[in-house]
């Protein structure tokens, strides 16, 4: 994959955080979600850039991710773990000073049993039915949890990217019911929740995808640029086919570039015959199937044979590329393969 370049603009990323911080309002702290290796962009460099920008509260999915982030950031910032306190996590949580978000009565009992006195938060289920304590379970352990002073009470919105969806108001009301009158910081809003307005901001927001240039934060600066090298070009006569299963047939004279990227590099197979690449802004359609290491691109409209083509660029952001594959920008970002040479711009 020599020459394939994934450029990550850390200045744009921190600018996106500042914009979402401002949107959260002066009375609300703003954290950052850096799970899944900072959405595939490198948690150490992304985490340090956000720390320099003023972030003091981070969220990861698993304790192991938290330990990696702590190694990069050093002591000080709070690192919450969405998965809570899993069996066998005690040494990692204690050694890396991570704050688990406890999701069940069983996790609360485990945490207080083996790490009594260690900080924790509580995740509440307000209707998403994914993680967190449901109202009855929370009611049964609430007094015990509050006795030990949770650092945060949080829940997660299921439909925040649809501002008019009634589920948003339903979850907000349920969260208030479950936390009303408690002197504990509360968090409900990720990127979409921030954009829903001040009612959802509470004490702490935790933007994720918006930091990395994704919807629903449509004012985000693009963070990622992906260029892939051309290995070979060839000329086709009318009727010749390209790739596995002959899935594209040349309608006339055509010039085809074979490009060093495929589904092993995070390009969904669903992009076959649907994606577009760009040569200095000129669109070039992907033709034929996406294979493990290669794609083929129709460059008939170009006056020269390019050395590389752009897949994520100003002409096509992560959400536009995702739409071509009938998926979402999250999957495009987190699926980017390890064979790209990563280049970072801006503060590190």
Backbone torsions as a table, in degrees:
resi	resn	phi	psi	omega
1	UNK	NA	26.2	-178.7
2	UNK	-55.4	131.0	177.1
3	UNK	95.7	-16.1	178.0
4	UNK	-70.3	127.5	-173.3
5	UNK	-127.6	125.0	174.2
6	UNK	-109.4	109.3	-178.7
7	UNK	-98.8	128.5	-177.3
8	UNK	-117.1	117.7	-175.6
9	UNK	-92.3	97.0	-177.5
10	UNK	-69.4	-28.0	176.3
11	UNK	-65.9	-41.6	176.9
12	UNK	-64.9	-39.7	179.5
13	UNK	-61.5	-47.4	-179.5
14	UNK	-70.0	-30.2	174.3
15	UNK	-63.3	-40.9	177.2
16	UNK	-62.7	-40.1	178.5
17	UNK	-63.7	-43.2	-179.2
18	UNK	-62.6	-38.0	179.2
19	UNK	-66.3	-41.3	179.4
20	UNK	-73.3	-30.6	173.6
21	UNK	-63.9	-44.4	177.9
22	UNK	-63.9	-39.0	179.7
23	UNK	-67.8	-24.4	179.7
24	UNK	-74.4	-18.3	176.9
25	UNK	93.5	157.1	-173.5
26	UNK	-69.1	-21.5	-177.3
27	UNK	-89.5	-1.2	-174.8
28	UNK	-117.7	132.5	172.7
29	UNK	-78.4	152.7	-179.5
30	UNK	-123.9	120.0	175.9
31	UNK	-95.6	-156.8	179.3
32	UNK	-154.9	135.9	176.4
33	UNK	-95.1	121.8	-176.8
34	UNK	-128.2	29.0	179.2
35	UNK	-66.9	168.8	178.8
36	UNK	53.2	48.4	179.0
37	UNK	57.1	46.7	-177.2
38	UNK	54.4	53.5	178.9
39	UNK	56.0	35.3	176.5
40	UNK	88.1	2.6	-172.6
41	UNK	-103.7	-0.1	176.7
42	UNK	104.6	97.8	-169.7
43	UNK	-67.8	-31.5	-178.1
44	UNK	-65.9	-51.6	-177.9
45	UNK	-70.8	-41.3	178.2
46	UNK	-64.7	-44.2	-179.8
47	UNK	-61.5	-43.3	-180.0
48	UNK	-66.5	-37.5	178.4
49	UNK	-64.7	-41.4	179.0
50	UNK	-68.4	-37.6	176.9
51	UNK	-60.5	-44.1	178.3
52	UNK	-64.4	-28.6	179.9
53	UNK	-78.8	-11.0	177.6
54	UNK	118.8	3.0	179.5
55	UNK	-75.1	131.0	176.7
56	UNK	-122.8	4.9	-178.9
57	UNK	-137.8	122.9	-176.0
58	UNK	-123.2	156.0	178.6
59	UNK	-129.7	132.7	175.7
60	UNK	-128.0	169.1	-178.5
61	UNK	-84.6	-42.8	-170.5
62	UNK	-126.7	157.2	179.2
63	UNK	-60.3	-38.4	-180.0
64	UNK	-62.1	-38.0	175.2
65	UNK	-63.9	-39.9	179.2
66	UNK	-62.6	-39.2	178.6
67	UNK	-64.1	-39.9	178.1
68	UNK	-64.3	-42.2	179.3
69	UNK	-66.2	-41.8	179.2
70	UNK	-60.2	-39.5	178.3
71	UNK	-60.6	-35.0	-179.3
72	UNK	-78.8	-35.1	-172.6
73	UNK	-94.7	-26.0	-174.3
74	UNK	80.3	-174.4	-177.9
75	UNK	-71.8	156.2	174.5
76	UNK	122.3	-72.0	-176.9
77	UNK	-61.6	146.0	175.3
78	UNK	-83.5	136.6	179.6
79	UNK	-124.4	109.7	177.7
80	UNK	-89.5	146.2	-178.9
81	UNK	-116.6	113.0	-176.8
82	UNK	-60.4	-35.7	-176.6
83	UNK	-71.7	-9.3	177.8
84	UNK	79.4	-147.0	-178.9
85	UNK	-106.4	95.7	178.0
86	UNK	-82.5	158.5	177.9
87	UNK	-58.5	126.7	-179.6
88	UNK	92.8	-0.1	-177.4
89	UNK	-85.5	-10.7	-168.1
90	UNK	-55.9	-46.1	-177.1
91	UNK	-63.7	-40.1	-179.9
92	UNK	-68.3	-45.4	-179.6
93	UNK	-59.4	-44.7	-178.3
94	UNK	-73.0	-45.7	-175.4
95	UNK	-66.1	-31.6	-178.8
96	UNK	-105.7	7.1	179.1
97	UNK	50.6	58.9	178.7
98	UNK	-102.0	151.2	-178.8
99	UNK	-111.0	104.1	-179.1
100	UNK	-73.8	143.0	172.8
101	UNK	-96.8	100.0	-170.7
102	UNK	-70.1	132.0	-170.5
103	UNK	-106.4	-6.1	-175.5
104	UNK	-157.3	166.0	174.8
105	UNK	-61.7	-35.4	179.4
106	UNK	-65.0	-41.4	177.3
107	UNK	-66.5	-38.2	177.6
108	UNK	-61.7	-45.2	179.3
109	UNK	-63.3	-41.8	179.4
110	UNK	-61.9	-47.2	-176.3
111	UNK	-63.2	-48.5	-178.5
112	UNK	-68.8	-24.5	179.9
113	UNK	-76.4	-35.5	-173.9
114	UNK	-112.6	-18.5	-179.6
115	UNK	-133.7	46.9	179.0
116	UNK	-58.1	131.1	-178.0
117	UNK	93.2	-10.7	178.7
118	UNK	-84.8	139.0	-177.4
119	UNK	-58.4	147.3	176.4
120	UNK	-153.6	161.4	168.8
121	UNK	-123.4	176.4	179.7
122	UNK	-128.7	132.1	175.0
123	UNK	-101.6	131.3	-177.4
124	UNK	-112.9	140.1	177.9
125	UNK	-92.7	115.3	-179.8
126	UNK	-105.8	16.2	175.5
127	UNK	134.0	-7.3	179.7
128	UNK	-76.9	-24.4	178.5
129	UNK	57.7	51.2	179.3
130	UNK	-129.8	-68.3	176.3
131	UNK	-127.8	153.6	172.4
132	UNK	109.2	163.9	-179.5
133	UNK	-81.6	132.6	173.7
134	UNK	-75.4	164.9	-173.5
135	UNK	-52.1	-45.4	-177.4
136	UNK	-65.8	-41.6	179.6
137	UNK	-65.7	-42.8	178.3
138	UNK	-61.5	-42.0	-179.8
139	UNK	-61.9	-34.2	-176.6
140	UNK	-73.2	-23.7	-177.1
141	UNK	-119.2	1.2	-172.3
142	UNK	-57.1	-47.5	-177.2
143	UNK	-61.4	-42.0	-180.0
144	UNK	-66.1	-43.1	179.7
145	UNK	-62.3	-45.9	-177.9
146	UNK	-66.0	-30.5	177.6
147	UNK	-59.6	-30.6	-177.0
148	UNK	-97.8	5.4	170.0
149	UNK	67.9	69.1	177.7
150	UNK	-61.5	145.5	-179.9
151	UNK	-79.9	-20.5	-174.5
152	UNK	-162.7	144.0	166.7
153	UNK	-116.4	127.1	-176.4
154	UNK	-138.8	158.9	169.8
155	UNK	-144.3	175.9	-174.1
156	UNK	-132.0	132.6	-179.5
157	UNK	-80.6	136.7	-177.8
158	UNK	-85.8	-28.2	-170.9
159	UNK	-130.2	32.0	-175.3
160	UNK	-64.7	-22.1	178.3
161	UNK	-79.1	-0.3	174.4
162	UNK	-120.6	90.8	-170.8
163	UNK	-55.4	-31.4	-176.5
164	UNK	-92.2	3.6	-177.8
165	UNK	-69.5	131.1	-178.2
166	UNK	-64.1	-20.1	179.8
167	UNK	-60.8	-31.2	-178.8
168	UNK	-60.9	-50.6	-179.8
169	UNK	-66.7	-36.2	178.9
170	UNK	-62.4	-44.4	-179.6
171	UNK	-69.2	-38.0	177.0
172	UNK	-60.2	-45.2	-179.9
173	UNK	-63.7	-42.6	-179.7
174	UNK	-66.0	-38.3	178.9
175	UNK	-63.1	-41.4	176.5
176	UNK	-62.9	-40.9	178.7
177	UNK	-60.4	-39.6	-175.3
178	UNK	-80.4	-16.9	-173.9
179	UNK	-125.2	-0.3	-175.0
180	UNK	-57.4	134.7	175.7
181	UNK	80.6	2.0	-177.7
182	UNK	-94.4	135.3	-178.9
183	UNK	-90.6	63.5	-179.1
184	UNK	-136.3	135.4	176.4
185	UNK	-56.3	144.4	-176.6
186	UNK	-126.5	148.0	179.4
187	UNK	-141.6	129.9	178.2
188	UNK	-128.7	-28.9	-167.1
189	UNK	-99.7	125.5	163.0
190	UNK	-95.4	-153.3	-175.5
191	UNK	-56.6	-52.6	-178.3
192	UNK	-62.1	-38.8	179.1
193	UNK	-64.6	-36.4	176.3
194	UNK	-58.9	-42.3	-176.6
195	UNK	-74.6	-13.9	176.4
196	UNK	-72.3	-22.2	177.0
197	UNK	120.7	176.5	-168.9
198	UNK	-61.6	-28.5	-179.5
199	UNK	-57.7	-26.5	-173.6
200	UNK	-97.9	-6.2	-171.1
201	UNK	-77.8	-41.4	177.9
202	UNK	52.8	-135.7	-172.9
203	UNK	-91.1	-27.4	-173.6
204	UNK	-149.2	128.7	170.8
205	UNK	-104.9	160.1	-175.0
206	UNK	-141.0	72.8	-179.3
207	UNK	-62.8	144.6	177.0
208	UNK	-125.8	-89.6	-172.3
209	UNK	-57.0	-32.4	179.8
210	UNK	-62.7	-28.6	177.0
211	UNK	-62.8	-33.5	-171.2
212	UNK	-96.6	9.1	173.9
213	UNK	94.5	15.6	-174.3
214	UNK	-104.8	162.0	175.3
215	UNK	-65.3	149.9	13.0
216	UNK	-91.4	13.3	178.5
217	UNK	-85.9	84.5	-172.5
218	UNK	-73.2	-14.4	176.7
219	UNK	-90.8	5.9	-178.8
220	UNK	-65.4	144.8	170.3
221	UNK	-76.9	140.0	177.6
222	UNK	-64.8	139.4	-174.7
223	UNK	-108.5	-28.3	-170.4
224	UNK	-116.0	138.3	171.7
225	UNK	-130.5	124.2	-177.6
226	UNK	-120.7	117.2	175.8
227	UNK	-115.7	137.7	-177.2
228	UNK	-124.4	140.6	-173.3
229	UNK	-80.2	147.2	173.5
230	UNK	-87.4	125.1	178.7
231	UNK	-86.4	-40.7	-170.9
232	UNK	-157.6	150.3	171.5
233	UNK	-124.7	155.6	178.9
234	UNK	-151.9	160.4	178.0
235	UNK	-105.4	139.2	178.7
236	UNK	-115.6	146.6	172.1
237	UNK	-97.2	160.2	-178.9
238	UNK	-53.9	134.3	177.9
239	UNK	94.8	-14.7	175.8
240	UNK	-71.9	152.2	-175.9
241	UNK	-112.9	166.1	-176.4
242	UNK	-130.7	131.7	167.7
243	UNK	78.1	-176.6	-179.7
244	UNK	-59.9	141.8	175.0
245	UNK	63.1	15.9	178.0
246	UNK	50.5	45.4	-169.6
247	UNK	-79.4	-7.2	173.9
248	UNK	-137.4	133.8	-179.9
249	UNK	-117.4	130.7	-179.1
250	UNK	-66.3	122.2	179.2
251	UNK	-77.0	-16.0	179.7
252	UNK	-161.0	-163.9	174.6
253	UNK	-58.7	135.2	-176.5
254	UNK	-143.8	153.8	174.1
255	UNK	-120.7	126.7	-171.5
256	UNK	-118.7	134.6	174.3
257	UNK	-107.6	130.7	173.4
258	UNK	-95.7	123.4	-168.6
259	UNK	-114.0	140.9	-174.5
260	UNK	-84.8	74.2	173.2
261	UNK	-165.0	146.8	-180.0
262	UNK	-159.8	-161.6	-176.4
263	UNK	-70.4	-18.2	171.9
264	UNK	-69.7	-14.6	179.6
265	UNK	-106.6	14.0	175.2
266	UNK	89.6	14.3	176.6
267	UNK	-94.2	109.7	-175.3
268	UNK	-56.9	141.6	178.5
269	UNK	-62.1	-23.4	178.5
270	UNK	-64.9	-12.1	176.1
271	UNK	-75.1	-8.2	-178.9
272	UNK	-52.8	126.6	178.9
273	UNK	59.1	18.5	-176.7
274	UNK	-131.1	-24.6	-174.0
275	UNK	-83.7	166.2	175.2
276	UNK	-129.2	136.7	170.7
277	UNK	-112.0	167.9	-173.8
278	UNK	-132.8	139.2	174.0
279	UNK	-116.3	103.7	-176.3
280	UNK	49.7	42.6	176.7
281	UNK	90.7	-10.4	179.6
282	UNK	-87.7	124.8	-177.7
283	UNK	-72.2	140.1	178.7
284	UNK	-135.4	118.3	-174.3
285	UNK	-74.9	140.1	170.2
286	UNK	-73.0	128.7	-179.9
287	UNK	-123.1	144.6	-176.3
288	UNK	82.0	-178.7	-176.7
289	UNK	-80.8	147.8	166.8
290	UNK	-74.1	124.2	176.3
291	UNK	-108.3	-173.8	-171.3
292	UNK	-60.0	-44.7	-173.0
293	UNK	-120.8	-3.9	-169.2
294	UNK	-139.8	149.0	165.1
295	UNK	-132.0	160.7	179.4
296	UNK	-122.2	137.8	-169.5
297	UNK	-131.1	134.9	178.4
298	UNK	-81.5	110.1	-179.5
299	UNK	-109.5	25.2	-176.9
300	UNK	-60.0	-27.6	-177.3
301	UNK	-82.5	-1.4	-179.1
302	UNK	-94.5	151.8	178.5
303	UNK	-87.2	-5.3	-178.7
304	UNK	-147.0	170.0	175.8
305	UNK	-92.4	113.6	-175.9
306	UNK	-73.4	153.0	174.2
307	UNK	-83.1	-24.7	177.7
308	UNK	-152.6	162.6	177.5
309	UNK	-130.7	150.1	-178.4
310	UNK	-98.1	134.5	178.9
311	UNK	-108.4	-39.9	171.9
312	UNK	-117.9	120.4	-169.1
313	UNK	-164.5	178.9	179.6
314	UNK	-57.1	-29.9	179.5
315	UNK	-78.4	-17.4	-175.9
316	UNK	-153.1	100.0	178.6
317	UNK	-80.1	-176.8	-175.5
318	UNK	-65.1	-33.6	-178.7
319	UNK	-75.1	-35.0	176.2
320	UNK	-66.4	-41.6	177.1
321	UNK	-64.5	-41.0	178.8
322	UNK	-61.4	-39.9	-179.2
323	UNK	-61.1	-35.4	178.6
324	UNK	-65.1	-26.7	179.5
325	UNK	-99.4	5.8	-177.9
326	UNK	56.9	45.7	177.8
327	UNK	-138.0	-157.3	-177.2
328	UNK	-126.5	160.2	-177.7
329	UNK	-58.5	-32.5	177.2
330	UNK	-54.1	-46.3	-176.3
331	UNK	-68.5	-37.4	177.2
332	UNK	-61.7	-49.2	-177.2
333	UNK	-63.5	-52.5	-173.9
334	UNK	-71.2	-16.2	179.9
335	UNK	-91.5	-3.4	-178.5
336	UNK	-58.8	130.1	-172.3
337	UNK	-73.4	170.9	-176.8
338	UNK	-87.5	-4.1	-176.0
339	UNK	-86.0	-7.6	176.2
340	UNK	-75.8	140.9	170.8
341	UNK	-78.1	117.5	-176.9
342	UNK	-89.1	131.9	178.2
343	UNK	-123.0	132.0	-177.3
344	UNK	-110.4	134.5	175.1
345	UNK	-111.2	147.2	174.8
346	UNK	89.6	-169.0	-175.3
347	UNK	-59.4	141.9	178.6
348	UNK	-137.8	NA	NA
